[in-house]
């Protein structure tokens, strides 16, 4: 199968997780997605954020976005990143918010579920569907991969 996946999304919408409530414990309050490439801030409370979000945020403020306390340092949160990567996700073809505009074009949904760390492999090798973001307008698209 040749996949036309060109630019896979980097943020993790909570709706892809089989246990959304569990995934939401890892929510980045800056972008409102589940943290990707996680960092923790030294503010006294150990809040976590996406690395990219925090790198952009600290250019404008040195206070934690959650508690407004001073940020003394920022650290990799590799353990938290591993926890997020181990969470179970479902194929995007099962998620109504992604496929609704295209549902008349999608004849069957993929039933795959697995750890987030396995999702890239699923979309590249196993799945008939791919999730893309338009480089011009940023809209998320689900497409049928070429066979």
N, CA, C and O atoms as a MOPAC input file, in Angstrom:
PM7 MOZYME 1SCF
protein

 N      0.83100 1    -1.17500 1     0.00000 1
 C      0.00000 1     0.00000 1     0.00000 1
 C      0.87800 1     1.24100 1     0.00000 1
 O      1.77900 1     1.36800 1     0.83000 1
 N      0.62400 1     2.13500 1    -0.90900 1
 C      1.34400 1     3.39500 1    -0.93800 1
 C      0.49800 1     4.43600 1    -0.22800 1
 O     -0.66700 1     4.63300 1    -0.57400 1
 N      1.06800 1     5.09700 1     0.75200 1
 C      0.30400 1     6.05600 1     1.53900 1
 C      0.60400 1     7.46600 1     1.06700 1
 O      1.75600 1     7.79300 1     0.78000 1
 N     -0.40300 1     8.29100 1     0.98600 1
 C     -0.20900 1     9.67100 1     0.55600 1
 C     -0.04100 1    10.61000 1     1.74400 1
 O     -0.16900 1    11.82600 1     1.60000 1
 N      0.24100 1    10.05500 1     2.90600 1
 C      0.43000 1    10.85900 1     4.10600 1
 C      1.66600 1    11.73200 1     3.92900 1
 O      2.77700 1    11.22700 1     3.76900 1
 N      1.46200 1    13.04200 1     3.96000 1
 C      2.56700 1    13.96400 1     3.73700 1
 C      2.94100 1    14.75000 1     4.98600 1
 O      4.12100 1    14.99800 1     5.23500 1
 N      1.96100 1    15.13600 1     5.75700 1
 C      2.22400 1    15.98700 1     6.91500 1
 C      1.29900 1    15.55600 1     8.04600 1
 O      0.20800 1    16.10200 1     8.20800 1
 N      1.73700 1    14.58200 1     8.81800 1
 C      0.89200 1    14.06300 1     9.89700 1
 C      0.80400 1    15.07600 1    11.02700 1
 O      1.77800 1    15.76200 1    11.33800 1
 N     -0.35800 1    15.16200 1    11.63000 1
 C     -0.56200 1    16.10300 1    12.72300 1
 C      0.32500 1    15.75100 1    13.90400 1
 O      0.56500 1    14.57500 1    14.17700 1
 N      0.80900 1    16.75900 1    14.59800 1
 C      1.66800 1    16.54100 1    15.74900 1
 C      0.92100 1    16.68200 1    17.06100 1
 O      1.36000 1    16.14500 1    18.07800 1
 N     -0.19500 1    17.39100 1    17.06200 1
 C     -0.93200 1    17.51800 1    18.31000 1
 C     -1.86900 1    16.33100 1    18.47600 1
 O     -2.27900 1    15.70000 1    17.50200 1
 N     -2.19400 1    16.04500 1    19.70500 1
 C     -3.04300 1    14.90300 1    20.01300 1
 C     -4.37700 1    15.39900 1    20.55400 1
 O     -4.45500 1    15.85900 1    21.69300 1
 N     -5.40400 1    15.31000 1    19.75900 1
 C     -6.74600 1    15.65300 1    20.19200 1
 C     -7.21300 1    14.56100 1    21.16300 1
 O     -6.98900 1    13.37600 1    20.91700 1
 N     -7.85300 1    14.95300 1    22.24900 1
 C     -8.29100 1    13.97800 1    23.25900 1
 C     -9.24000 1    12.93800 1    22.68500 1
 O     -9.32400 1    11.82800 1    23.21100 1
 N     -9.95500 1    13.27100 1    21.62000 1
 C    -10.93700 1    12.34300 1    21.05100 1
 C    -10.31000 1    11.11100 1    20.41400 1
 O    -11.01900 1    10.13600 1    20.16200 1
 N     -9.00400 1    11.11700 1    20.14400 1
 C     -8.37800 1     9.91800 1    19.56700 1
 C     -8.11000 1     8.85400 1    20.62700 1
 O     -7.86500 1     7.69600 1    20.28900 1
 N     -8.15200 1     9.23000 1    21.89900 1
 C     -7.83800 1     8.30000 1    22.98000 1
 C     -9.07500 1     7.50500 1    23.37700 1
 O    -10.18200 1     8.04200 1    23.42200 1
 N     -8.87800 1     6.22100 1    23.66400 1
 C    -10.00900 1     5.39000 1    24.07100 1
 C    -10.52000 1     5.80600 1    25.44800 1
 O    -11.70500 1     5.64800 1    25.73900 1
 N     -9.65300 1     6.32700 1    26.28500 1
 C    -10.01800 1     6.83100 1    27.61700 1
 C     -9.73900 1     8.33600 1    27.64100 1
 O     -8.67900 1     8.77000 1    28.09200 1
 N    -10.69400 1     9.12400 1    27.15400 1
 C    -10.49600 1    10.57800 1    27.04800 1
 C    -10.22000 1    11.23200 1    28.39600 1
 O     -9.37900 1    12.12600 1    28.48600 1
 N    -10.90900 1    10.80200 1    29.43600 1
 C    -10.69100 1    11.40200 1    30.75800 1
 C     -9.25900 1    11.20600 1    31.22400 1
 O     -8.65200 1    12.11900 1    31.78400 1
 N     -8.72300 1    10.02500 1    30.99700 1
 C     -7.33800 1     9.75200 1    31.38100 1
 C     -6.38900 1    10.61800 1    30.55400 1
 O     -5.44000 1    11.19000 1    31.09000 1
 N     -6.64200 1    10.71200 1    29.26300 1
 C     -5.79600 1    11.52300 1    28.39000 1
 C     -5.83700 1    12.99700 1    28.79000 1
 O     -4.82100 1    13.68800 1    28.71900 1
 N     -6.99200 1    13.47300 1    29.20300 1
 C     -7.14000 1    14.88700 1    29.56200 1
 C     -6.31900 1    15.28100 1    30.78200 1
 O     -6.12800 1    16.47200 1    31.02800 1
 N     -5.82800 1    14.31400 1    31.55100 1
 C     -4.94200 1    14.65700 1    32.66500 1
 C     -3.60000 1    15.16800 1    32.14700 1
 O     -2.82300 1    15.75100 1    32.90300 1
 N     -3.33000 1    14.95200 1    30.87700 1
 C     -2.08000 1    15.39300 1    30.25300 1
 C     -2.32100 1    16.55200 1    29.28100 1
 O     -1.56100 1    16.73200 1    28.32900 1
 N     -3.36300 1    17.32600 1    29.51700 1
 C     -3.74100 1    18.42500 1    28.63400 1
 C     -2.77200 1    19.59500 1    28.77300 1
 O     -2.45500 1    20.01700 1    29.88500 1
 N     -2.31200 1    20.10600 1    27.65900 1
 C     -1.51800 1    21.34000 1    27.64100 1
 C     -2.52000 1    22.49000 1    27.65400 1
 O     -3.33900 1    22.60900 1    26.74300 1
 N     -2.45900 1    23.32300 1    28.66600 1
 C     -3.44400 1    24.40200 1    28.77800 1
 C     -3.16500 1    25.54600 1    27.80900 1
 O     -3.97300 1    26.46700 1    27.68500 1
 N     -2.04400 1    25.49500 1    27.13400 1
 C     -1.73700 1    26.53700 1    26.15000 1
 C     -2.43500 1    26.23500 1    24.82300 1
 O     -3.12800 1    27.09200 1    24.27500 1
 N     -2.25100 1    25.02000 1    24.30900 1
 C     -2.83300 1    24.67100 1    23.00100 1
 C     -4.14300 1    23.89400 1    23.10900 1
 O     -4.86100 1    23.74700 1    22.12000 1
 N     -4.45600 1    23.39800 1    24.30200 1
 C     -5.67600 1    22.61700 1    24.55800 1
 C     -5.67200 1    21.24000 1    23.89200 1
 O     -6.73200 1    20.66200 1    23.65200 1
 N     -4.48700 1    20.71900 1    23.59500 1
 C     -4.32700 1    19.35200 1    23.11600 1
 C     -3.56800 1    18.56300 1    24.17100 1
 O     -2.99900 1    19.13600 1    25.10100 1
 N     -3.56500 1    17.24600 1    24.01800 1
 C     -2.76900 1    16.41300 1    24.91800 1
 C     -1.29900 1    16.71600 1    24.62400 1
 O     -0.90500 1    16.84000 1    23.46400 1
 N     -0.50400 1    16.83100 1    25.66800 1
 C      0.90200 1    17.24800 1    25.51000 1
 C      1.66200 1    16.36900 1    24.52100 1
 O      1.49100 1    15.15100 1    24.47000 1
 N      2.49800 1    17.03100 1    23.74900 1
 C      3.38100 1    16.38700 1    22.78600 1
 C      4.79200 1    16.89000 1    23.06900 1
 O      5.00200 1    18.09800 1    23.18600 1
 N      5.75200 1    15.99100 1    23.18000 1
 C      7.12800 1    16.36200 1    23.52800 1
 C      7.07500 1    17.16500 1    24.83600 1
 O      7.30900 1    18.37400 1    24.84400 1
 N      6.77000 1    16.49000 1    25.91100 1
 C      6.37500 1    17.10200 1    27.18000 1
 C      7.54600 1    17.72300 1    27.93400 1
 O      8.64300 1    17.16800 1    27.99900 1
 N      7.27000 1    18.90100 1    28.50400 1
 C      8.19700 1    19.54300 1    29.44100 1
 C      7.41500 1    19.88100 1    30.70800 1
 O      6.20400 1    20.10000 1    30.67500 1
 N      8.13700 1    19.91600 1    31.81400 1
 C      7.52500 1    20.37200 1    33.06400 1
 C      8.21900 1    21.66600 1    33.46700 1
 O      9.40200 1    21.86900 1    33.19300 1
 N      7.46600 1    22.52700 1    34.11500 1
 C      8.02800 1    23.80800 1    34.54000 1
 C      8.21500 1    23.80600 1    36.04800 1
 O      7.39300 1    23.27000 1    36.79000 1
 N      9.30500 1    24.41100 1    36.48600 1
 C      9.55900 1    24.58300 1    37.91600 1
 C      8.85500 1    25.85900 1    38.34300 1
 O      9.35900 1    26.97100 1    38.17900 1
 N      7.66600 1    25.65000 1    38.90000 1
 C      6.86100 1    26.77000 1    39.39700 1
 C      6.36200 1    26.46700 1    40.80000 1
 O      5.64300 1    27.26000 1    41.40800 1
 N      6.75800 1    25.30400 1    41.30000 1
 C      6.27500 1    24.85500 1    42.59400 1
 C      5.15400 1    23.83700 1    42.47300 1
 O      4.79300 1    23.18700 1    43.45400 1
 N      4.59400 1    23.69300 1    41.25500 1
 C      3.47600 1    22.78000 1    41.05700 1
 C      3.74000 1    21.71500 1    39.99000 1
 O      2.92500 1    20.80800 1    39.82200 1
 N      4.85100 1    21.80300 1    39.27200 1
 C      5.21200 1    20.78700 1    38.28800 1
 C      4.25100 1    20.66300 1    37.12300 1
 O      4.02500 1    19.55500 1    36.63700 1
 N      3.68100 1    21.75800 1    36.66200 1
 C      2.75800 1    21.70900 1    35.52600 1
 C      3.48500 1    21.26800 1    34.26100 1
 O      4.67800 1    21.51800 1    34.09200 1
 N      2.73600 1    20.60300 1    33.37300 1
 C      3.31900 1    20.10300 1    32.12900 1
 C      2.69600 1    20.80800 1    30.92900 1
 O      1.55000 1    21.25700 1    30.96600 1
 N      3.50000 1    20.88800 1    29.85300 1
 C      3.08400 1    21.54900 1    28.62200 1
 C      3.80900 1    20.90600 1    27.44300 1
 O      4.77800 1    20.16800 1    27.62300 1
 N      3.33000 1    21.19400 1    26.24500 1
 C      4.05900 1    20.81600 1    25.03900 1
 C      5.32800 1    21.68300 1    24.97800 1
 O      5.29800 1    22.86200 1    25.33200 1
 N      6.41100 1    21.10400 1    24.53900 1
 C      7.66800 1    21.85500 1    24.44500 1
 C      7.50100 1    23.09900 1    23.56600 1
 O      7.88800 1    24.20000 1    23.96000 1
 N      6.92800 1    22.91700 1    22.38400 1
 C      6.76300 1    24.04200 1    21.46000 1
 C      5.91100 1    25.15000 1    22.06400 1
 O      6.22900 1    26.33200 1    21.93600 1
 N      4.83600 1    24.75900 1    22.71800 1
 C      3.96100 1    25.75000 1    23.35700 1
 C      4.72700 1    26.55100 1    24.39800 1
 O      4.63500 1    27.77900 1    24.43500 1
 N      5.48200 1    25.85900 1    25.24400 1
 C      6.19800 1    26.53500 1    26.31700 1
 C      7.33000 1    27.40600 1    25.76300 1
 O      7.57900 1    28.50000 1    26.27100 1
 N      8.01300 1    26.92300 1    24.72300 1
 C      9.08100 1    27.73500 1    24.12400 1
 C      8.53300 1    29.05300 1    23.58600 1
 O      9.17700 1    30.09500 1    23.70700 1
 N      7.35700 1    29.00200 1    22.99800 1
 C      6.72400 1    30.22400 1    22.49000 1
 C      6.23200 1    31.08400 1    23.64800 1
 O      6.40100 1    32.30400 1    23.63300 1
 N      5.63000 1    30.46000 1    24.64000 1
 C      5.04600 1    31.18000 1    25.77300 1
 C      6.09800 1    31.96300 1    26.56700 1
 O      5.86500 1    33.11900 1    26.91900 1
 N      7.24600 1    31.35100 1    26.85100 1
 C      8.24500 1    32.01700 1    27.71200 1
 C      8.90300 1    33.20900 1    27.02600 1
 O      9.58300 1    33.99800 1    27.68200 1
 N      8.71300 1    33.34800 1    25.74500 1
 C      9.21200 1    34.55100 1    25.05800 1
 C      8.40500 1    35.77300 1    25.49200 1
 O      8.87900 1    36.90400 1    25.38300 1
 N      7.18500 1    35.54400 1    25.98600 1
 C      6.29100 1    36.63600 1    26.35100 1
 C      6.04200 1    36.74400 1    27.84900 1
 O      5.68800 1    37.81600 1    28.34100 1
 N      6.22100 1    35.65900 1    28.57300 1
 C      5.95800 1    35.67100 1    30.01200 1
 C      6.83800 1    34.64900 1    30.71600 1
 O      7.12200 1    33.58000 1    30.17700 1
 N      7.26000 1    34.98500 1    31.90700 1
 C      8.06900 1    34.08000 1    32.72800 1
 C      7.26200 1    33.51600 1    33.88900 1
 O      7.82600 1    33.01300 1    34.86000 1
 N      5.93300 1    33.60300 1    33.78500 1
 C      5.04200 1    33.05300 1    34.80500 1
 C      4.32300 1    31.83900 1    34.23600 1
 O      3.96800 1    31.80900 1    33.05800 1
 N      4.11700 1    30.84900 1    35.07600 1
 C      3.40800 1    29.64000 1    34.67800 1
 C      2.00400 1    30.00000 1    34.20200 1
 O      1.29100 1    30.73300 1    34.88900 1
 N      1.59600 1    29.49600 1    33.03900 1
 C      0.25600 1    29.81000 1    32.53900 1
 C     -0.86200 1    29.24800 1    33.41800 1
 O     -1.98500 1    29.74900 1    33.36600 1
 N     -0.58400 1    28.22900 1    34.21900 1
 C     -1.61400 1    27.62200 1    35.05500 1
 C     -1.77400 1    28.32500 1    36.40100 1
 O     -2.89400 1    28.60600 1    36.82800 1
 N     -0.65400 1    28.60700 1    37.07000 1
 C     -0.74200 1    29.13100 1    38.43400 1
 C     -0.18200 1    30.54700 1    38.58800 1
 O     -0.29400 1    31.15000 1    39.65500 1
 N      0.41100 1    31.06600 1    37.53800 1
 C      0.97000 1    32.42100 1    37.51400 1
 C      2.17500 1    32.61200 1    38.42900 1
 O      2.59600 1    33.74400 1    38.66500 1
 N      2.74300 1    31.50800 1    38.95300 1
 C      3.97400 1    31.61100 1    39.74300 1
 C      5.16000 1    31.70700 1    38.79000 1
 O      5.07500 1    31.29500 1    37.63300 1
 N      6.26100 1    32.25200 1    39.28700 1
 C      7.45900 1    32.41400 1    38.47200 1
 C      8.00300 1    31.05400 1    38.03300 1
 O      8.04500 1    30.10600 1    38.81700 1
 N      8.41600 1    30.97700 1    36.77700 1
 C      9.04800 1    29.76600 1    36.24100 1
 C     10.54500 1    29.91500 1    36.44700 1
 O     11.16500 1    30.83300 1    35.91100 1
 N     11.12800 1    29.00100 1    37.23500 1
 C     12.56400 1    29.07700 1    37.48900 1
 C     13.36600 1    28.24400 1    36.50000 1
 O     14.52500 1    28.55100 1    36.22000 1
 N     12.74900 1    27.18700 1    35.97000 1
 C     13.41700 1    26.37900 1    34.94300 1
 C     12.38800 1    25.49700 1    34.23500 1
 O     11.25800 1    25.32800 1    34.69300 1
 N     12.81600 1    24.95100 1    33.11600 1
 C     11.97400 1    24.05700 1    32.32000 1
 C     12.76900 1    22.77700 1    32.08400 1
 O     13.94400 1    22.83700 1    31.72000 1
 N     12.13500 1    21.61100 1    32.28900 1
 C     12.81500 1    20.32700 1    32.17000 1
 C     12.04700 1    19.38500 1    31.24600 1
 O     10.82500 1    19.46900 1    31.12300 1
 N     12.78600 1    18.49500 1    30.60500 1
 C     12.13200 1    17.40700 1    29.86700 1
 C     11.30600 1    16.58900 1    30.84600 1
 O     11.70900 1    16.39200 1    31.99300 1
 N     10.16300 1    16.11800 1    30.39800 1
 C      9.33000 1    15.24100 1    31.22500 1
 C      9.18400 1    13.91800 1    30.47500 1
 O      8.09200 1    13.54000 1    30.05000 1
 N     10.29700 1    13.23700 1    30.32800 1
 C     10.31900 1    12.00500 1    29.52100 1
 C      9.42700 1    10.91000 1    30.09500 1
 O      8.82300 1    10.14700 1    29.34100 1
 N      9.34000 1    10.82600 1    31.40500 1
 C      8.47800 1     9.81400 1    32.01100 1
 C      7.01700 1    10.07700 1    31.63100 1
 O      6.29100 1     9.15200 1    31.26400 1
 N      6.59400 1    11.33000 1    31.71900 1
 C      5.22200 1    11.69400 1    31.34800 1
 C      5.00500 1    11.43600 1    29.86000 1
 O      3.94600 1    10.95200 1    29.45900 1
 N      6.00000 1    11.75700 1    29.04700 1
 C      5.91600 1    11.50300 1    27.60200 1
 C      5.70600 1    10.00900 1    27.33900 1
 O      4.89500 1     9.63500 1    26.49200 1
 N      6.43700 1     9.15600 1    28.06500 1
 C      6.26300 1     7.70900 1    27.89700 1
 C      4.86900 1     7.26000 1    28.32700 1
 O      4.27700 1     6.38300 1    27.69700 1
 N      4.34900 1     7.85300 1    29.38900 1
 C      2.99000 1     7.52200 1    29.82400 1
 C      1.97100 1     7.87800 1    28.73200 1
 O      1.07500 1     7.09100 1    28.43000 1
 N      2.11600 1     9.05000 1    28.15800 1
 C      1.20200 1     9.47600 1    27.09100 1
 C      1.31900 1     8.55300 1    25.89200 1
 O      0.30900 1     8.16200 1    25.30800 1
 N      2.54500 1     8.20100 1    25.51800 1
 C      2.76600 1     7.32100 1    24.36400 1
 C      2.18800 1     5.92700 1    24.58400 1
 O      1.91700 1     5.21400 1    23.61800 1
 N      1.99700 1     5.53100 1    25.83300 1
 C      1.45000 1     4.20300 1    26.11300 1
 C     -0.08100 1     4.19200 1    26.17600 1
 O     -0.69100 1     3.12400 1    26.22700 1
 N     -0.69500 1     5.36100 1    26.17400 1
 C     -2.15900 1     5.42700 1    26.20900 1
 C     -2.75000 1     4.82900 1    24.93200 1
 O     -2.16600 1     4.93200 1    23.85300 1
 N     -3.91300 1     4.20600 1    25.07400 1
 C     -4.57700 1     3.56800 1    23.94500 1
 C     -5.33600 1     4.60600 1    23.11000 1
 O     -6.03900 1     5.46400 1    23.64400 1
 N     -5.17400 1     4.50400 1    21.80400 1
 C     -5.86000 1     5.38600 1    20.86000 1
 C     -6.62800 1     4.54200 1    19.85700 1
 O     -6.38100 1     3.34600 1    19.70600 1
 N     -7.56200 1     5.18800 1    19.17800 1
 C     -8.29600 1     4.52100 1    18.11200 1
 C     -7.95900 1     5.20700 1    16.79400 1
 O     -7.49300 1     6.34600 1    16.77400 1
 N     -8.19500 1     4.51400 1    15.71800 1
 C     -7.92700 1     5.06800 1    14.39700 1
 C     -8.80700 1     6.29400 1    14.17200 1
 O     -9.97100 1     6.30900 1    14.57100 1
 N     -8.25700 1     7.30900 1    13.54000 1
 C     -8.99600 1     8.53400 1    13.29500 1
 C    -10.21900 1     8.32300 1    12.41900 1
 O    -11.12600 1     9.15600 1    12.41800 1
 N    -10.26100 1     7.22600 1    11.67500 1
 C    -11.43000 1     6.98100 1    10.83100 1
 C    -12.66700 1     6.65700 1    11.65900 1
 O    -13.77600 1     6.63300 1    11.12400 1
 N    -12.49500 1     6.40700 1    12.96700 1
 C    -13.61300 1     6.11200 1    13.86900 1
 C    -14.13200 1     7.35800 1    14.56900 1
 O    -15.12400 1     7.27900 1    15.29400 1
 N    -13.49800 1     8.49400 1    14.37600 1
 C    -13.81400 1     9.69100 1    15.14400 1
 C    -14.69600 1    10.62400 1    14.31100 1
 O    -14.27400 1    11.16600 1    13.28900 1
 N    -15.91200 1    10.78900 1    14.77600 1
 C    -16.92100 1    11.53700 1    14.01900 1
 C    -16.47000 1    12.95000 1    13.66300 1
 O    -16.71900 1    13.40700 1    12.54800 1
 N    -15.81600 1    13.64700 1    14.58200 1
 C    -15.43200 1    15.02800 1    14.30800 1
 C    -14.42900 1    15.13800 1    13.16500 1
 O    -14.34800 1    16.18100 1    12.51600 1
 N    -13.66900 1    14.08300 1    12.91000 1
 C    -12.73300 1    14.09800 1    11.79300 1
 C    -13.39200 1    13.69000 1    10.48600 1
 O    -13.06500 1    14.22600 1     9.42800 1
 N    -14.31700 1    12.74600 1    10.55700 1
 C    -14.85600 1    12.20300 1     9.30600 1
 C    -16.20700 1    12.77100 1     8.90200 1
 O    -16.65300 1    12.55500 1     7.77500 1
 N    -16.86900 1    13.49600 1     9.80400 1
 C    -18.22600 1    13.95100 1     9.50100 1
 C    -18.33300 1    14.69800 1     8.16600 1
 O    -19.24300 1    14.40500 1     7.39100 1
 N    -17.44100 1    15.65200 1     7.86700 1
 C    -17.59500 1    16.33300 1     6.57700 1
 C    -17.38500 1    15.40300 1     5.37700 1
 O    -17.79400 1    15.71000 1     4.25700 1
 N    -16.74700 1    14.27500 1     5.62900 1
 C    -16.39400 1    13.36400 1     4.53500 1
 C    -17.09200 1    12.02100 1     4.66400 1
 O    -16.79200 1    11.09900 1     3.90500 1
 N    -18.02900 1    11.88800 1     5.62100 1
 C    -18.60600 1    10.58400 1     5.93500 1
 C    -19.28700 1     9.93200 1     4.74000 1
 O    -19.34400 1     8.70500 1     4.65900 1
 N    -19.80600 1    10.73200 1     3.81000 1
 C    -20.43500 1    10.13000 1     2.63800 1
 C    -19.39800 1     9.53100 1     1.69300 1
 O    -19.75200 1     8.77300 1     0.79000 1
 N    -18.11800 1     9.86400 1     1.89000 1
 C    -17.05900 1     9.33000 1     1.04200 1
 C    -16.33800 1     8.15000 1     1.68300 1
 O    -15.55300 1     7.46800 1     1.02500 1
 N    -16.60300 1     7.90700 1     2.96700 1
 C    -15.92300 1     6.83500 1     3.69100 1
 C    -16.88300 1     5.66900 1     3.83600 1
 O    -17.91800 1     5.77200 1     4.49500 1
 N    -16.52100 1     4.55400 1     3.20800 1
 C    -17.43300 1     3.41300 1     3.18600 1
 C    -17.31100 1     2.53800 1     4.42800 1
 O    -18.30200 1     1.94700 1     4.85800 1
 N    -16.13300 1     2.44300 1     5.00600 1
 C    -15.96700 1     1.62400 1     6.20600 1
 C    -14.88700 1     2.23900 1     7.08700 1
 O    -13.94200 1     2.86600 1     6.60700 1
 N    -15.05600 1     2.04300 1     8.37000 1
 C    -14.09500 1     2.59100 1     9.30800 1
 C    -13.08200 1     1.52900 1     9.69400 1
 O    -13.36900 1     0.33200 1     9.68300 1
 N    -11.90200 1     1.99300 1    10.03000 1
 C    -10.85400 1     1.10800 1    10.51600 1
 C    -11.12100 1     0.83900 1    11.99600 1
 O    -11.43300 1     1.76800 1    12.74100 1
 N    -11.00500 1    -0.38600 1    12.42200 1
 C    -11.29800 1    -0.76300 1    13.81000 1
 C    -10.04900 1    -0.81100 1    14.68300 1
 O    -10.13400 1    -1.22700 1    15.83900 1
 N     -8.89900 1    -0.40100 1    14.17000 1
 C     -7.63800 1    -0.50100 1    14.91100 1
 C     -7.68300 1     0.30900 1    16.20000 1
 O     -8.21300 1     1.41900 1    16.23900 1
 N     -7.11000 1    -0.27600 1    17.26000 1
 C     -6.84400 1     0.40300 1    18.52500 1
 C     -5.47400 1    -0.06200 1    18.98100 1
 O     -5.11600 1    -1.22800 1    18.80900 1
 N     -4.72200 1     0.83600 1    19.55200 1
 C     -3.39800 1     0.47900 1    20.03600 1
 C     -2.76300 1     1.64100 1    20.76500 1
 O     -3.37400 1     2.69800 1    20.91700 1
 N     -1.53200 1     1.44400 1    21.21700 1
 C     -0.80800 1     2.49200 1    21.93200 1
 C     -0.49800 1     3.64300 1    20.98400 1
 O     -0.26400 1     3.43100 1    19.79500 1
 N     -0.49600 1     4.86100 1    21.51500 1
 C     -0.19200 1     6.04400 1    20.71200 1
 C      1.14400 1     5.89400 1    19.98500 1
 O      1.28700 1     6.33700 1    18.84500 1
 N      2.11400 1     5.27100 1    20.64100 1
 C      3.43300 1     5.11000 1    20.01300 1
 C      3.38200 1     4.20800 1    18.78200 1
 O      4.32400 1     4.20600 1    17.99000 1
 N      2.31400 1     3.44800 1    18.60600 1
 C      2.15500 1     2.57400 1    17.43700 1
 C      1.30600 1     3.21100 1    16.33000 1
 O      1.18600 1     2.64100 1    15.24500 1
 N      0.72200 1     4.37300 1    16.58700 1
 C     -0.21000 1     4.98400 1    15.62800 1
 C      0.45700 1     5.35500 1    14.31500 1
 O     -0.11800 1     5.11900 1    13.25200 1
 N      1.66000 1     5.93300 1    14.35600 1
 C      2.34300 1     6.30200 1    13.10600 1
 C      2.50800 1     5.08800 1    12.20500 1
 O      2.24300 1     5.15000 1    11.00400 1
 N      2.94600 1     3.98600 1    12.79400 1
 C      3.12900 1     2.74600 1    12.03100 1
 C      1.80000 1     2.29700 1    11.42200 1
 O      1.74500 1     1.87600 1    10.26700 1
 N      0.74200 1     2.39200 1    12.21000 1
 C     -0.58600 1     2.00800 1    11.72400 1
 C     -0.96400 1     2.82600 1    10.48900 1
 O     -1.38700 1     2.26000 1     9.48100 1
 N     -0.81500 1     4.16000 1    10.55800 1
 C     -1.21700 1     5.01000 1     9.43900 1
 C     -0.30800 1     4.82200 1     8.22900 1
 O     -0.76700 1     4.93000 1     7.09200 1
 N      0.95800 1     4.54600 1     8.45400 1
 C      1.89600 1     4.41200 1     7.34300 1
 C      1.83900 1     3.05700 1     6.66300 1
 O      2.07600 1     2.95900 1     5.45900 1
 N      1.52600 1     2.00100 1     7.42200 1
 C      1.63000 1     0.64800 1     6.86400 1
 C      0.28700 1    -0.06500 1     6.77500 1
 O     -0.00700 1    -0.69500 1     5.75900 1
 N     -0.52700 1     0.02200 1     7.81500 1
 C     -1.69400 1    -0.83800 1     7.90700 1
 C     -3.00700 1    -0.19900 1     7.47300 1
 O     -3.86600 1    -0.89400 1     6.93000 1
 N     -3.18900 1     1.08300 1     7.68900 1
 C     -4.50300 1     1.70000 1     7.55200 1
 C     -4.78300 1     2.18600 1     6.13500 1
 O     -3.88200 1     2.59400 1     5.40300 1
 N     -6.05800 1     2.12800 1     5.77600 1
 C     -6.50000 1     2.64400 1     4.47800 1
 C     -6.68800 1     4.15000 1     4.52200 1
 O     -6.83500 1     4.78800 1     3.47900 1
 N     -6.68400 1     4.73400 1     5.73500 1
 C     -6.96200 1     6.15000 1     5.89400 1
 C     -5.73700 1     6.87700 1     6.42100 1
 O     -4.87700 1     6.28600 1     7.07300 1
 N     -5.67200 1     8.15100 1     6.13200 1
 C     -4.59400 1     8.99400 1     6.62600 1
 C     -5.18400 1    10.32400 1     7.07400 1
 O     -6.15900 1    10.80200 1     6.49400 1
 N     -4.60200 1    10.91200 1     8.09200 1
 C     -5.03100 1    12.20700 1     8.58100 1
 C     -4.00800 1    13.24000 1     8.14100 1
 O     -2.82000 1    13.11900 1     8.44000 1
 N     -4.47100 1    14.24100 1     7.44000 1
 C     -3.58800 1    15.29000 1     6.93600 1
 C     -4.06600 1    16.64300 1     7.41200 1
 O     -5.22900 1    16.81200 1     7.77800 1
 N     -3.17300 1    17.58900 1     7.40400 1
 C     -3.53500 1    18.98200 1     7.64400 1
 C     -3.14600 1    19.74200 1     6.38600 1
 O     -2.01800 1    19.63400 1     5.90500 1
 N     -4.08500 1    20.50600 1     5.86300 1
 C     -3.82100 1    21.32300 1     4.68700 1
 C     -2.73500 1    22.33700 1     5.03900 1
 O     -2.86800 1    23.06700 1     6.02100 1
 N     -1.67200 1    22.39000 1     4.25600 1
 C     -0.56500 1    23.29800 1     4.54800 1
 C     -0.95600 1    24.75800 1     4.36100 1
 O     -0.32200 1    25.64400 1     4.93400 1
 N     -1.98300 1    25.01900 1     3.57300 1
 C     -2.39500 1    26.39900 1     3.32800 1
 C     -3.39100 1    26.91300 1     4.35500 1
 O     -3.23900 1    28.03100 1     4.84900 1
 N     -4.40700 1    26.12200 1     4.68900 1
 C     -5.45900 1    26.63400 1     5.57500 1
 C     -5.45800 1    25.99400 1     6.96100 1
 O     -6.12800 1    26.50000 1     7.86100 1
 N     -4.72700 1    24.89800 1     7.15800 1
 C     -4.64000 1    24.25100 1     8.46200 1
 C     -5.77900 1    23.31500 1     8.79400 1
 O     -5.79500 1    22.74700 1     9.88600 1
 N     -6.73700 1    23.12900 1     7.89400 1
 C     -7.87200 1    22.25300 1     8.15600 1
 C     -7.40300 1    20.80200 1     8.18900 1
 O     -6.58500 1    20.38100 1     7.37200 1
 N     -7.94400 1    20.03800 1     9.15800 1
 C     -7.63900 1    18.62300 1     9.27000 1
 C     -8.45700 1    17.85700 1     8.24900 1
 O     -9.65500 1    18.10100 1     8.10300 1
 N     -7.82800 1    16.94200 1     7.54700 1
 C     -8.50300 1    16.14000 1     6.53700 1
 C     -8.24100 1    14.67400 1     6.77400 1
 O     -7.13400 1    14.29100 1     7.15100 1
 N     -9.24000 1    13.85400 1     6.55900 1
 C     -9.03000 1    12.42000 1     6.55700 1
 C     -9.19100 1    11.97600 1     5.10800 1
 O    -10.16600 1    12.32000 1     4.44000 1
 N     -8.22500 1    11.21200 1     4.64300 1
 C     -8.27400 1    10.78900 1     3.24600 1
 C     -8.07700 1     9.29000 1     3.16100 1
 O     -7.52200 1     8.66700 1     4.06600 1
 N     -8.53200 1     8.73400 1     2.08100 1
 C     -8.32000 1     7.31900 1     1.79100 1
 C     -6.96100 1     7.19900 1     1.12700 1
 O     -6.69400 1     7.87400 1     0.13200 1
 N     -6.10200 1     6.35000 1     1.66500 1
 C     -4.76100 1     6.15200 1     1.10300 1
 C     -4.85100 1     5.42900 1    -0.22700 1
 O     -5.77200 1     4.64600 1    -0.46100 1
 N     -3.90000 1     5.69300 1    -1.08500 1
 C     -3.83600 1     5.00200 1    -2.37000 1
 C     -3.40000 1     3.54800 1    -2.17000 1
 O     -2.55900 1     3.25600 1    -1.32000 1
 N     -3.96500 1     2.66500 1    -2.94200 1
 C     -3.55700 1     1.26700 1    -2.84800 1
 C     -2.84800 1     0.86200 1    -4.10300 1
 O     -2.42000 1    -0.28500 1    -4.22800 1

